[in-house]
């Protein structure tokens, strides 16, 4: 199952390494704004990332 990860203001190199070992990560996005409630804090970034992820499967 393809997996997309979007991190908002969190830079964790170990997290990416561990996720790529266990999951089929096809998209990884790091954002410099947003936060725990990304859908409210940076909806434009989140929506754009979701759209780009699903566009790859058209």
Secondary structure, 3 states (H helix, E strand, C coil): CEEEEEEECCCCHHHHHHHHHHCEEEEEEEECCCCCCHHHHCHHHHHHHHHHHHHCCC
